[in-house]
Amino acid sequence: MNELTKPELMEINGGGIGVGLLIGAGIVFIIGVIDGYVRPLKCNR
């Protein structure tokens, strides 16, 4: 196994789509929590 040099390390990109999905999921979750707190709906049972 070879060690990467500093210029090679700077060229590595990754996680763009995963990070975007994680941020999107977090925003949707927070909106859901706020919506449930502001206007709670009763169960239909």
Biopython code that builds the backbone (N, CA, C, O; Angstrom):
import numpy as np
from Bio.PDB.StructureBuilder import StructureBuilder

atoms = [
    (1, "MET", "N", (0.849, -1.171, 0.000)),
    (1, "MET", "CA", (0.000, 0.000, 0.000)),
    (1, "MET", "C", (0.898, 1.238, 0.000)),
    (1, "MET", "O", (1.862, 1.315, 0.761)),
    (2, "ASN", "N", (0.575, 2.195, -0.851)),
    (2, "ASN", "CA", (1.361, 3.415, -0.975)),
    (2, "ASN", "C", (0.706, 4.562, -0.221)),
    (2, "ASN", "O", (-0.519, 4.687, -0.207)),
    (3, "GLU", "N", (1.528, 5.400, 0.404)),
    (3, "GLU", "CA", (0.995, 6.591, 1.056)),
    (3, "GLU", "C", (0.747, 7.672, 0.005)),
    (3, "GLU", "O", (1.514, 7.820, -0.947)),
    (4, "LEU", "N", (-0.330, 8.416, 0.194)),
    (4, "LEU", "CA", (-0.651, 9.503, -0.735)),
    (4, "LEU", "C", (0.142, 10.747, -0.358)),
    (4, "LEU", "O", (0.370, 11.025, 0.819)),
    (5, "THR", "N", (0.548, 11.474, -1.359)),
    (5, "THR", "CA", (1.251, 12.729, -1.105)),
    (5, "THR", "C", (0.225, 13.836, -0.858)),
    (5, "THR", "O", (-0.969, 13.651, -1.091)),
    (6, "LYS", "N", (0.698, 14.969, -0.392)),
    (6, "LYS", "CA", (-0.189, 16.104, -0.082)),
    (6, "LYS", "C", (-1.005, 16.543, -1.304)),
    (6, "LYS", "O", (-2.208, 16.758, -1.156)),
    (7, "PRO", "N", (-0.422, 16.688, -2.503)),
    (7, "PRO", "CA", (-1.225, 17.071, -3.667)),
    (7, "PRO", "C", (-2.284, 16.019, -4.024)),
    (7, "PRO", "O", (-3.389, 16.357, -4.449)),
    (8, "GLU", "N", (-1.934, 14.757, -3.848)),
    (8, "GLU", "CA", (-2.911, 13.693, -4.133)),
    (8, "GLU", "C", (-4.065, 13.732, -3.138)),
    (8, "GLU", "O", (-5.214, 13.485, -3.506)),
    (9, "LEU", "N", (-3.764, 14.038, -1.889)),
    (9, "LEU", "CA", (-4.827, 14.127, -0.875)),
    (9, "LEU", "C", (-5.774, 15.284, -1.174)),
    (9, "LEU", "O", (-6.976, 15.184, -0.928)),
    (10, "MET", "N", (-5.234, 16.382, -1.704)),
    (10, "MET", "CA", (-6.063, 17.545, -2.005)),
    (10, "MET", "C", (-6.999, 17.307, -3.181)),
    (10, "MET", "O", (-7.990, 18.023, -3.324)),
    (11, "GLU", "N", (-6.712, 16.321, -4.024)),
    (11, "GLU", "CA", (-7.548, 16.041, -5.183)),
    (11, "GLU", "C", (-8.729, 15.139, -4.861)),
    (11, "GLU", "O", (-9.612, 14.966, -5.701)),
    (12, "ILE", "N", (-8.767, 14.562, -3.666)),
    (12, "ILE", "CA", (-9.830, 13.616, -3.312)),
    (12, "ILE", "C", (-11.104, 14.393, -2.993)),
    (12, "ILE", "O", (-11.105, 15.301, -2.162)),
    (13, "ASN", "N", (-12.189, 14.017, -3.671)),
    (13, "ASN", "CA", (-13.515, 14.577, -3.409)),
    (13, "ASN", "C", (-14.448, 13.425, -3.082)),
    (13, "ASN", "O", (-14.319, 12.336, -3.642)),
    (14, "GLY", "N", (-15.372, 13.660, -2.191)),
    (14, "GLY", "CA", (-16.318, 12.595, -1.884)),
    (14, "GLY", "C", (-17.364, 13.059, -0.897)),
    (14, "GLY", "O", (-17.162, 14.018, -0.152)),
    (15, "GLY", "N", (-18.476, 12.366, -0.905)),
    (15, "GLY", "CA", (-19.521, 12.628, 0.061)),
    (15, "GLY", "C", (-20.467, 13.742, -0.307)),
    (15, "GLY", "O", (-21.275, 14.149, 0.527)),
    (16, "GLY", "N", (-20.402, 14.248, -1.510)),
    (16, "GLY", "CA", (-21.263, 15.364, -1.888)),
    (16, "GLY", "C", (-22.732, 14.998, -1.882)),
    (16, "GLY", "O", (-23.550, 15.735, -1.331)),
    (17, "ILE", "N", (-23.079, 13.879, -2.481)),
    (17, "ILE", "CA", (-24.486, 13.473, -2.546)),
    (17, "ILE", "C", (-24.973, 13.031, -1.174)),
    (17, "ILE", "O", (-26.084, 13.372, -0.769)),
    (18, "GLY", "N", (-24.153, 12.276, -0.458)),
    (18, "GLY", "CA", (-24.546, 11.801, 0.873)),
    (18, "GLY", "C", (-24.770, 12.941, 1.845)),
    (18, "GLY", "O", (-25.727, 12.925, 2.619)),
    (19, "VAL", "N", (-23.900, 13.919, 1.809)),
    (19, "VAL", "CA", (-24.036, 15.076, 2.703)),
    (19, "VAL", "C", (-25.297, 15.855, 2.355)),
    (19, "VAL", "O", (-26.020, 16.303, 3.245)),
    (20, "GLY", "N", (-25.561, 16.016, 1.066)),
    (20, "GLY", "CA", (-26.767, 16.730, 0.643)),
    (20, "GLY", "C", (-28.032, 16.017, 1.090)),
    (20, "GLY", "O", (-28.980, 16.655, 1.548)),
    (21, "LEU", "N", (-28.048, 14.691, 0.959)),
    (21, "LEU", "CA", (-29.218, 13.921, 1.406)),
    (21, "LEU", "C", (-29.385, 14.001, 2.918)),
    (21, "LEU", "O", (-30.508, 14.100, 3.412)),
    (22, "LEU", "N", (-28.294, 13.960, 3.646)),
    (22, "LEU", "CA", (-28.363, 14.048, 5.103)),
    (22, "LEU", "C", (-28.896, 15.404, 5.552)),
    (22, "LEU", "O", (-29.726, 15.471, 6.460)),
    (23, "ILE", "N", (-28.437, 16.471, 4.936)),
    (23, "ILE", "CA", (-28.931, 17.808, 5.275)),
    (23, "ILE", "C", (-30.407, 17.927, 4.921)),
    (23, "ILE", "O", (-31.189, 18.476, 5.697)),
    (24, "GLY", "N", (-30.795, 17.416, 3.753)),
    (24, "GLY", "CA", (-32.206, 17.459, 3.351)),
    (24, "GLY", "C", (-33.092, 16.688, 4.312)),
    (24, "GLY", "O", (-34.170, 17.159, 4.675)),
    (25, "ALA", "N", (-32.646, 15.499, 4.731)),
    (25, "ALA", "CA", (-33.428, 14.697, 5.672)),
    (25, "ALA", "C", (-33.551, 15.404, 7.018)),
    (25, "ALA", "O", (-34.602, 15.350, 7.657)),
    (26, "GLY", "N", (-32.487, 16.063, 7.445)),
    (26, "GLY", "CA", (-32.529, 16.798, 8.710)),
    (26, "GLY", "C", (-33.511, 17.953, 8.657)),
    (26, "GLY", "O", (-34.237, 18.201, 9.620)),
    (27, "ILE", "N", (-33.537, 18.661, 7.538)),
    (27, "ILE", "CA", (-34.470, 19.782, 7.387)),
    (27, "ILE", "C", (-35.900, 19.279, 7.404)),
    (27, "ILE", "O", (-36.754, 19.870, 8.064)),
    (28, "VAL", "N", (-36.178, 18.189, 6.684)),
    (28, "VAL", "CA", (-37.534, 17.628, 6.657)),
    (28, "VAL", "C", (-37.950, 17.174, 8.054)),
    (28, "VAL", "O", (-39.096, 17.380, 8.453)),
    (29, "PHE", "N", (-37.033, 16.559, 8.801)),
    (29, "PHE", "CA", (-37.346, 16.097, 10.155)),
    (29, "PHE", "C", (-37.671, 17.274, 11.070)),
    (29, "PHE", "O", (-38.641, 17.222, 11.826)),
    (30, "ILE", "N", (-36.872, 18.327, 11.009)),
    (30, "ILE", "CA", (-37.113, 19.489, 11.869)),
    (30, "ILE", "C", (-38.438, 20.157, 11.513)),
    (30, "ILE", "O", (-39.167, 20.592, 12.404)),
    (31, "ILE", "N", (-38.760, 20.244, 10.222)),
    (31, "ILE", "CA", (-40.048, 20.811, 9.815)),
    (31, "ILE", "C", (-41.192, 19.963, 10.357)),
    (31, "ILE", "O", (-42.207, 20.500, 10.802)),
    (32, "GLY", "N", (-41.035, 18.647, 10.322)),
    (32, "GLY", "CA", (-42.065, 17.759, 10.858)),
    (32, "GLY", "C", (-42.260, 17.926, 12.354)),
    (32, "GLY", "O", (-43.390, 17.918, 12.842)),
    (33, "VAL", "N", (-41.172, 18.075, 13.077)),
    (33, "VAL", "CA", (-41.266, 18.271, 14.532)),
    (33, "VAL", "C", (-41.970, 19.597, 14.836)),
    (33, "VAL", "O", (-42.851, 19.648, 15.694)),
    (34, "ILE", "N", (-41.588, 20.660, 14.140)),
    (34, "ILE", "CA", (-42.216, 21.964, 14.363)),
    (34, "ILE", "C", (-43.701, 21.912, 13.998)),
    (34, "ILE", "O", (-44.537, 22.456, 14.720)),
    (35, "ASP", "N", (-44.028, 21.261, 12.884)),
    (35, "ASP", "CA", (-45.420, 21.150, 12.454)),
    (35, "ASP", "C", (-46.241, 20.359, 13.472)),
    (35, "ASP", "O", (-47.376, 20.729, 13.773)),
    (36, "GLY", "N", (-45.680, 19.284, 13.999)),
    (36, "GLY", "CA", (-46.389, 18.497, 15.006)),
    (36, "GLY", "C", (-46.582, 19.248, 16.305)),
    (36, "GLY", "O", (-47.572, 19.028, 17.003)),
    (37, "TYR", "N", (-45.666, 20.120, 16.641)),
    (37, "TYR", "CA", (-45.788, 20.900, 17.872)),
    (37, "TYR", "C", (-46.784, 22.037, 17.699)),
    (37, "TYR", "O", (-47.561, 22.322, 18.611)),
    (38, "VAL", "N", (-46.771, 22.687, 16.547)),
    (38, "VAL", "CA", (-47.624, 23.869, 16.318)),
    (38, "VAL", "C", (-49.073, 23.464, 16.120)),
    (38, "VAL", "O", (-49.968, 24.096, 16.682)),
    (39, "ARG", "N", (-49.326, 22.427, 15.336)),
    (39, "ARG", "CA", (-50.712, 22.005, 15.101)),
    (39, "ARG", "C", (-50.843, 20.492, 15.234)),
    (39, "ARG", "O", (-50.870, 19.769, 14.238)),
    (40, "PRO", "N", (-50.925, 20.022, 16.487)),
    (40, "PRO", "CA", (-51.033, 18.575, 16.706)),
    (40, "PRO", "C", (-52.379, 18.050, 16.204)),
    (40, "PRO", "O", (-53.422, 18.672, 16.409)),
    (41, "LEU", "N", (-52.333, 16.904, 15.549)),
    (41, "LEU", "CA", (-53.551, 16.280, 15.027)),
    (41, "LEU", "C", (-53.873, 15.073, 15.879)),
    (41, "LEU", "O", (-52.983, 14.322, 16.276)),
    (42, "LYS", "N", (-55.178, 14.888, 16.163)),
    (42, "LYS", "CA", (-55.597, 13.746, 16.964)),
    (42, "LYS", "C", (-55.664, 12.505, 16.088)),
    (42, "LYS", "O", (-55.861, 12.598, 14.876)),
    (43, "CYS", "N", (-55.498, 11.355, 16.702)),
    (43, "CYS", "CA", (-55.618, 10.080, 15.996)),
    (43, "CYS", "C", (-57.089, 9.819, 15.669)),
    (43, "CYS", "O", (-57.974, 10.251, 16.407)),
    (44, "ASN", "N", (-57.346, 9.129, 14.587)),
    (44, "ASN", "CA", (-58.723, 8.819, 14.188)),
    (44, "ASN", "C", (-59.158, 7.438, 14.654)),
    (44, "ASN", "O", (-59.840, 6.735, 13.909)),
    (45, "ARG", "N", (-58.794, 7.036, 15.841)),
    (45, "ARG", "CA", (-59.167, 5.710, 16.355)),
    (45, "ARG", "C", (-60.275, 5.808, 17.343)),
    (45, "ARG", "O", (-60.717, 4.792, 17.878)),
]
sb = StructureBuilder()
sb.init_structure("model")
sb.init_model(0)
sb.init_chain("A")
sb.init_seg("    ")
for serial, (resi, resn, name, xyz) in enumerate(atoms, 1):
    if name == "N":
        sb.init_residue(resn, " ", resi, " ")
    sb.init_atom(name, np.array(xyz, "f"), 0.0, 1.0, " ", f" {name:<3s}", serial, name[0])
structure = sb.get_structure()
